[in-house]
Amino acid sequence: MDYIDYYDILGVGRGAGKDEIAKAYRSLAREYHPDRNRAPEAEERFKQISEAYEVLKDPHKRATYDRFGSQWQAAESGSSHSAPFARAESGFSAFFEELFGSEGPRIRWDLFGGHAARSFDREAVLELDLIDAFAGGRQTVSLRDDRSGQMKTYAVNVPAGVRPGQRIRLAGQGHWRSDERRGDLYLRAALKDDERFHLRGNDVYTSFDVMPWTAALGGTIRLQILDGAVDVKVPAGSTSGRRIRLRGRGYYTGVGDQRGDLYAEVRVVIPQDLTNEQRRLFEKLTELEEAKRGSYERA
């Protein structure tokens, strides 16, 4: 195997420190990255730069390389096949994350063939309100085009009951390739709670207000849920914090039409604008409560 001078590839001296090596690598990687540099030799040059950085940034690998030269992989692991690619993969991923962000082109390495198989698929987050995710339908998302730099709006049909983390594929809308083709765009669903509904697993949590007399005497209220409204019976003597369970009224589980449960929490509220009659009744209730308490104390 011919000697490969990693220091020369990065353009640094043998006494270069970690920061100098990292700076040189970032500069060269940006210059020769195949998505930016269309020259035929750019991809091979980029691979050499990345391999050199993977070795020289690691103190142990660097020491082994300084001692054994191009045979450092064999000295370290007993095998001189495919090791550079296996060790370089994690570094490439970190570089792309830094250079392009989490939406940058993903790079996969064929460890057996020894060449890069590039994927130009793109992934982005599609934030959905819980009600919109439950119902499904047409949604839009705006992303920056990696060629023009302009924002582009994509329309997507969201399936009803889309699950958190589920991906929706838009074919041919990913990153541009050098041959004028594009990868695919994957939108990963992220479900947002709102003021009314909160998703926990497959179960949905909500709350509703009841007046003191309904809480005391019981009654029926109209409750908004994800797919409309239902009548809910409030048991007599309910207090704030009591939960009423509605089976099968939660979010889709992902198995057929099965759904989780909905838990509705009682919130007893005091009316702010009392009529004269209501005030008189509350005063009467106070008198009756005090009389009852007095009778208990005398007993």
N, C-alpha and C positions, 0 to 999 in steps of 0.2 A: 504494500500500500504506500502510495506517495505521501510525503509529509505535507500536511495541511497546516498552514500557519494561521491560527485563529486570531492572533494579535494583528497580523498584517491585514486580515479580512476586515477587522473593525477599525483599522488605522490607529491603533494605540500601542504604546510601548509595553514591554514586559513588566514594568513596575507600575502600570496604571492601576488606580484604585477603583473600587466598586462604582462610585458615582461617575467617574470618567468613562468607564466601560458602558454603563447604562445610557449615558448621554450619547455616546457614539452609536450605540445600537439603535436608539430611537430615531436619530437623524438618518441613518442609512436605511432603516426599515421603511420609513416614510418615503424615501427617495425611490426605493426599488420595489415597493409593494406592487404586485401585478395589477391591482385595480387602479393604480395611479400611473404606473409606468408600463406603457404598451410595448416596449422593446422586447424582442424575442428572448433575450438573455436575462430579463429582469426577474422572472420567477426563479430561475436557478440561482441567481445572485442573492435573491431574498432568502432562499433556503440556506445558503451558506452563511449569511449574516446571522440568521436565527440560530443555526446550529452552534456557531461560534459563541454567541451570547449565552446560550444555555450552558456551555461548558465554563466559560470564564466568569460568569456571575456566581457560580457555586464554588466556594473555597476548596472543597474536597475534590471535585472534578478537575478544578484548575490545577491543583497540586499534582494530581495523577497525570494530567496532560503535560505539565511542565517536565515531568520525569520520563514519561513513556512516549510522548508525541502522539502520532496518529494511532498508535496501538493502545491508547488509554482505555478504550471501551473493553478490549480484551483483558487488559490488566485488572480492570475494575470488576467485570462480571464474567469473564471467561468466554465471552462470545463477541465477535466483531461484526455480527450481522444484525441489522435493523435497530441496533441500540441508539444511534443518533436520532432516528425518527421517533422512537418511543419516548426518549427523554425530552425531545423538543416539543412534544405535543402540548404539554401543560403551559409551557412558556408562550407558545403561539396564541393560545386561548387568552392568556392574560394580556398579551400585546393588543389583540383585536379589541378586547374589552376597553382598554385604555385609549386606543386610537379611534375606534368607531362607536364606542358605547355598546350597551347590551344588544342593540339592534344591528350590529355590524355583521358582515359576512362570516359564516361559520366555516372553519377549515377542518377537514377530516384527513387523517393520514393513513395510507395503506401500508401497514407495518410489514407486510410480506412482499408486496411489489416494490416498495421503496419509493413510491412517488405520491404526490399530493392529489387527492380527489376533492376539488373544491365544491362547496355547496353555497349557492347564492340565495338561499331561502332567507326570509326576513321574518322576525317575530315581533309583535307589538301587543300591548295590553289594550283590551276593549272594555272600558268601564261601563257597567250597566246598573241602573237602579233595579232594585229587587222586583218591583212590579213589571218593569219592561223585560227583564230576564225571564220572568215567569210566563208572560204572555207571548214573548217572541215577536218577530216582525222586523221591519226594515230599520236599520240603524246606520249611522255614518261615523267615520273616524278620519281624522286629518293627520297625515304624516308628511315629513319632508322627503322629497324625491332626491335620491343620492346622485342624480346626474345634473338636474337643473338647480337644485338647492331650494326650489319653491315648494310651498305646502300644497299637497294634493289630497282631495277628499275622496274616500272610498266608500261605496255603499255595500252593505252586507245584510243578508237575510239571516237573522238570528233565530235558531230553532227554539220553540217554546220549551221552557224548563231547562235552558242551558245550564250546565253545571259549572261551578267555580273551577277555573283551570282548564276547562274544555277549550280545544282549539278549533277555529273555523278557518278553512283554507280558501284563499283567493288565488287561483292559479294564474301564473304569469304576472304577478304584481310585486315580486320581490326585488332584490338588488339586480342592477344591470350587469351583464357579462360583457366581455370584450367582443363577443361575436354578435352583439345587438340583441341577444335573447335575455330573458330575465328569469330569476328563480320564482318561488311562490311566496306569498305573504300569508303568515299564520297569525290570526288574532286570538289571543288568549283571554278568555272571559274572566273578568273580575267583578264580582257582585258587591254592590254598595248598599249598606243599610240606609234607611232614611228615618225621618222622625216617627213614623208609624210602625214600621216593620223591621225586625232584626232577625237575621238568619243565623242559626246555630246548628251545624250539621244539616239535617233535613227538616228540623223543626223551626217554626217561625214564632217569634214572640212579639206581642203587641200589648196595648193597654187601652182602657176606655174609662170614661168618666161616668159616675152615677151620683145622683143627688142623695142627701142623707136619708130621706124618706124611702127611696127605692132600696138603699142599702139595708135599712132597718126592716122594711116590710117585705122585701123581695119584689121581683117584677121582671119584665122582659124589655130588653134594649136591642136596637139595631146596630150590629157590629160590622164594620168594613173589614173584609179579608182580601187576600190576593186576587181572588176571582169573583168579586162582587160584594154582596152583603148577606148576612144571615141574622136570624133572631136568636138571641142568647138569653137564657133564663138566669137571673141573678138570685141566688138563694137568700132567703131572709137572714138578717144578721151578718151580712157580709161586711168586711172591713177592708181598708186599703191594703193592698199587697196580696189579697186572695187571688189565686189563679184558677181560671176555668179552662179546662182542656177540651179542645175540639179535635177529635180523631180524624185523621186523613185530610185535614185542611191546611197542612203545611206545604213545604216545597217538594217538588218532584225528586224522587230518590235516584232516578236514572234507570230504574227497572220497570218497564212498561208504564202504566199510569199510576203506579204506587206513589203515595205522598206521605210525608211526615205529618206530625201533629202541629196544631196551633195552640199556643198558650196565651190567653187573654188575662191581663192583670187588672183587677179592680182598683180604681182611684176614686175615693169618695171626695167630692168637692163641695164647698160651701157657696151657695149663691151670693153674689156680691150686691145685687140690687133687690132687696126684699121689699115686697109690697107691705102695706100696713097690716093686712090680714095675715101674711106670712110671719111678720115680726110678732104679731100678737100670739100666733100659734107656738112659735119658738119660746116666747116668754112663758106661755102656759106649760109647755113641756119642761121648762126649767123649774117651774114651781112644783110640778108633779114629781120630778126627779129629786128635788130637795126634800119633799115630803116623804118620799119612799126611803131616802137615806136616813131621815130622822126616825122613821118607824123602826128601821133595822137597829139603830143605835139604842133605842129605848127597850128593844126586845131583850 
